[in-house]
Every structure is written in C-alpha cells, then in structure tokens.
Amino acid sequence: YDVGHDGLLANLIAFNLDSADVLEAAAKRVDAAPYARLFRQISGERRRQAEELQSYVSVNAEEPKTKGTAAGSFRKVWVDLRTALNGGDNYV
C-alpha cells in the first residue's frame, strides 16, 4: 500500500500515531488545563487522521500500520524525562 512512494502511507500513519501518543503524554503531565485540553484535541485529530489512512489502506486489501516508530517512542520518553526534571514549570 505504499502506492509507489516508499511507504508514504505507512509513514504518515506512523507519524500521526507518534504525534498522538506524545501529545497525550504531554496532556497528562501539564498542569495548565488549557494546554492539556489543546494537547488532547490535537492528539484526537492525529488519531482520526491515522484511522482514516488505515481505512484507506484496508480498503485496498493491505494491512495498515498500527504502531508508531521507534523515534516516536523516544520522543515520548523524552517528554516524560523532561517533565520529571522541569519541577512543574509549564514553560520548560
């Protein structure tokens, strides 16, 4: 289902899933409610985009990507670490 573009759809699905995971993790850790809501909203949009792309791939009788990338997992760990070290400062 890479449509001749070196896995473009697989990459788009993975990037959207990565983004959703990182934003959801950030929303759980930020103290400011407006930021948490914004992060959750954007996370939901990314998940919907990934689901739409997965549906397109499935319609074409292929197996869609269901997980993000290793780089995305690393970014989530980085957000967790940074949050642990920032001492509650929302601007770090």
C-alpha positions as CSV (number, residue, x, y, z in Angstrom):
1,Y,0.0,0.0,0.0
2,D,2.9,2.3,-0.3
3,V,1.4,3.5,-3.6
4,G,4.9,3.6,-5.1
5,H,6.1,6.2,-2.7
6,D,8.4,4.2,-0.4
7,G,5.8,3.5,2.2
8,L,4.4,7.1,2.2
9,L,1.1,5.9,3.7
10,A,2.8,3.7,6.3
11,N,5.0,6.6,7.3
12,L,2.0,9.0,7.5
13,I,0.2,6.6,9.7
14,A,3.2,6.1,12.0
15,F,3.9,9.8,12.3
16,N,0.3,10.5,13.2
17,L,0.3,7.8,15.8
18,D,3.6,9.1,17.2
19,S,2.3,12.6,17.4
20,A,-0.9,11.5,19.1
21,D,1.0,9.5,21.7
22,V,3.4,12.3,22.5
23,L,0.6,14.9,22.8
24,E,-1.5,12.6,25.0
25,A,1.5,12.0,27.3
26,A,2.1,15.8,27.5
27,A,-1.6,16.4,28.3
28,K,-1.4,14.1,31.2
29,R,1.7,15.8,32.6
30,V,1.0,19.5,32.1
31,D,-0.6,21.4,35.0
32,A,-2.3,24.1,32.9
33,A,-5.8,22.9,31.9
34,P,-5.9,25.0,28.7
35,Y,-2.7,23.3,27.4
36,A,-3.9,19.9,28.4
37,R,-7.2,20.4,26.5
38,L,-5.3,21.7,23.5
39,F,-2.9,18.7,23.5
40,R,-5.8,16.3,23.8
41,Q,-7.7,18.0,21.0
42,I,-4.7,17.8,18.7
43,S,-4.0,14.2,19.8
44,G,-7.5,13.2,18.8
45,E,-7.1,14.9,15.4
46,R,-3.9,12.9,14.8
47,R,-5.6,9.6,15.8
48,R,-8.5,10.3,13.5
49,Q,-6.1,11.1,10.6
50,A,-4.2,7.8,11.3
51,E,-7.5,5.9,11.4
52,E,-8.6,7.5,8.1
53,L,-5.3,6.5,6.4
54,Q,-5.6,3.0,7.9
55,S,-9.1,2.6,6.5
56,Y,-7.8,3.6,3.1
57,V,-5.1,1.0,3.3
58,S,-7.5,-1.7,4.4
59,V,-9.9,-0.9,1.5
60,N,-7.0,-1.6,-0.8
61,A,-6.7,-5.1,0.8
62,E,-3.5,-4.3,2.6
63,E,-2.5,-4.5,6.3
64,P,-2.3,-1.0,7.7
65,K,0.4,0.1,10.2
66,T,-0.9,0.1,13.8
67,K,2.0,1.4,15.7
68,G,4.3,4.4,15.6
69,T,8.0,4.5,15.1
70,A,11.0,3.9,17.4
71,A,11.7,7.7,17.0
72,G,8.2,8.4,18.2
73,S,8.7,6.2,21.3
74,F,12.0,8.0,22.0
75,R,10.2,11.4,21.8
76,K,7.6,10.2,24.3
77,V,10.4,9.1,26.7
78,W,12.0,12.5,26.2
79,V,8.7,14.2,27.1
80,D,8.4,12.0,30.2
81,L,12.0,12.7,31.3
82,R,11.7,16.5,30.6
83,T,8.5,16.6,32.6
84,A,10.1,14.8,35.5
85,L,13.0,17.3,35.5
86,N,11.2,20.5,35.0
87,G,9.9,20.9,38.5
88,G,6.3,21.9,37.4
89,D,7.4,24.8,35.2
90,N,5.0,24.7,32.2
91,Y,7.4,26.7,30.0
92,V,10.3,24.2,30.2
